[in-house]
Amino acid sequence: MLLVEVMYALLLLLWVIFLVNFVAKRLYHYYVSKGVEKTVIIYYNRKIIHILAGGISALLVPFIFTNAFIPFSVAILLAIMSYLPYRTGRINYWYQVPNNRFDVHFCLTWGFLILLGKLIFNDWWIGVVPILFMSIGDAVTGIVRNYMFRRRCKSWWGNLMMMAICIPLGLPLGLKGILAALIASVIEHYEYKWIDDNITVPLVSFLLLSAL
């Protein structure tokens, strides 16, 4: 069983690497060649990675893993892989931005919530649902804002769309899942200098679900 789960983890890791280093890079060069602003496609790429890497992987976790340390280890490895380009000064320009290491926060938060949800409550979904709020809900919010304003900004229109996405994602946990979805959709609107919504949205959601 352990060997099978390690194989699943390797497949997910390869999928994320392929998505980030092939698909996203190709999208960047294609749309830049069509005249799309670099900052716009970089932001779209970040949100595509949110959904197709973070979101899909989180949804699969409860069905293919029993050992929480395996997906956690993959997340930490991806956090290191995301951090090294910043450290060396050679960022992955098609989705990373200098002085914005929030993609590293994303990987770390993903891993720790998966681990804590399973270890503390023996319930994958306590960790998975907040990650879905971050991976899918927040990503849709960003896509809507990017489409409307063509730049990175905060807008309540995006938060309304996030709410529409997060409420169905929280439904499997009942009323507490809906409440967490509503609060997460509001929390996302606010951002601070040293902490971003890749931390606040899933962490607040996780703490609320834990308390309830």
N, C-alpha and C positions, 0 to 999 in steps of 0.2 A: 504493500500500500504506500509506504513512504517513497519508494522508488517511482511509483506512478505519479505521485504528487509532485515530486521533484521534476519529472518530465513535463508535467503540466506547467509548472513554474517557468521552466526553460522556454516552453512554447510561448507563454505570455511575454516573457522577456524579449524573445526574438520578434514578436509582433510589435511591441512598443519600439524597439530599435528600428525595425523596417518602416513603421509609420513615421517616426521622427526624422530619420536620416535619408529616407527615399521619397515617401509620399509627400511629406510636408516640404521638403526641399524642392521637389519638382513643381509643386504648386506655387511656391515662391517665385521661382524663375519664370514660370509660364505667365503668371499674372503681372509680374514686373515688366516682362517683355511686351505686354499688352497695354502698358501705361498706368497700371494701378500703383498707387503710392506704396513705397516699401513698408512704411509704418502700418498701413492698413492691412496688407497681407500678412505681416508678422503677427498682428493681433488676431486675425482670423486663424492663422496656423496654431497659435497658442490655444485657442478655444476648440479647434478640431482635435488637438492632442488631448485636451481635457476630456472630451466626450469619448473618443474612440480608443484612447489608452486607459485613462483613469476610470471612466464610467463603465465601459464594457468589462474591464478586468474586475472591478468591484462587484458587478452583477454576477460574474462567474464564480467568484470566491466561495460562496456558500455551497455551491454544487460540486466543486471539484477538489476542495481541500477539507481536511479535518485537523491539520496541524497549522496553527496560526503563525508559527515562526517561519514557515516557508514563504508565504506571500509577503510577510514583513521583511524578510531578507532581500527579496527582489526589489521591494520599494526602497530600501536603504541603498542597495547597489545602484538603482536608477538615480537616487538623490546624489550619490557621489559622481556618477557620470554627468549629471546636470551641472554640478558644482565645478568640476575640473576646468571646463572651458573659461569660466569666469576667473578662476585662479591663474590660469596660464595666459589670460589676455587674448585668447583666440576663441571668441564666442561663436556659437552656432547661429550665424547672422539671420538665418531664415525663420527663426522663432525666438531667439533670445535677444534681450536688450541690455546694454551696459547699465550697471548700477540698479538692475531690477532682477533680483534673484528669486522671485516669487515662484518660479517653476521648481526650485529646490524645496521651498516650503511645501509645495503641493505634494511632492513625493514623500517627504517626511510625515506630513499630516496623514496622508493616505495610509502609510505603513503603521503608524502608531495607533490610529483608530481601529484598524482591522485587528491588530493585536489585542488592544484593551477590550474591545467589544467581546471577543471570544474568551479571553482569559478571565475577565471579571464577571461577565454575565452568562458565559457559555451560549451566547446568541450572536451569530454573525451579523444580524441585521441592525443591531444597536450601533455597530460601527459602520456598516455598509450604507445605511440610509443617509447619515450626515455626509458621507463621501459622495453619494449621488447628488445631494444638494450642491456640493462644491463642483463636482465634475460635469454634471449635466445642467442643473439649474443655473448656476453662475455662468457657465459657458454660453447658454442661450441668452442670458442677460447681456453679456458682452457682445455677442453677435448682433443683437437688436440695436444696441447703442452704436456699434461701429457702423452699421448700415445707415442709421439715422444721422449721425454726426460726423462720421469719417475720421474719428479720433478717439483716443481713450478718455472716457469721462464717465461721470455718474449721472444717471437719469432715472426718475421714478417710472418711466415707461418700461425701462429694462427690468426694474424690480417687479412690476406688475406681471410681466411675462415670466419672470422667474417663479413667482407665486403660482402661476397657472401650471407650470411644469412640476414644481416641488410638491404641491398638494397631492397629486396622484402618486408620486414617489413615496410619500409618507403614509399613504393609506394602509399599507400592510401592517403598520404598527398602531392603527386605530386613531383615536382622538389625539393621543400624545404625538403621533407622527404628523398629523395635520397642524397641531399647534407649533411643533418644531419647524415645519415648513413655512408657516407664516412669519415666525420670528427670524428664521434664516433669511427670508426674502427682504426683511427690513434691515437686518444687520449688514447685509451685503452693500447697502448704499453708503456705508461709512467706512472710511479708510484712514489709517494713521501712519505716521512716518515709518515706524519700525515694525509694524504688523499689518498684514494685508488680509483680504477676505479669504485667501486660501487657508488661513488659520482661523480667523474669527467665525466664519460661517460653519465649518464642520465642528469646531470645538464647542461653540455655544450650543449647537444642535445636539452634540453628543452629551454634554453635561445636562441639558434639559431632559433628554430621553433617559439618561441614567437616574436623574432625580425622580422621574415619574414612574 
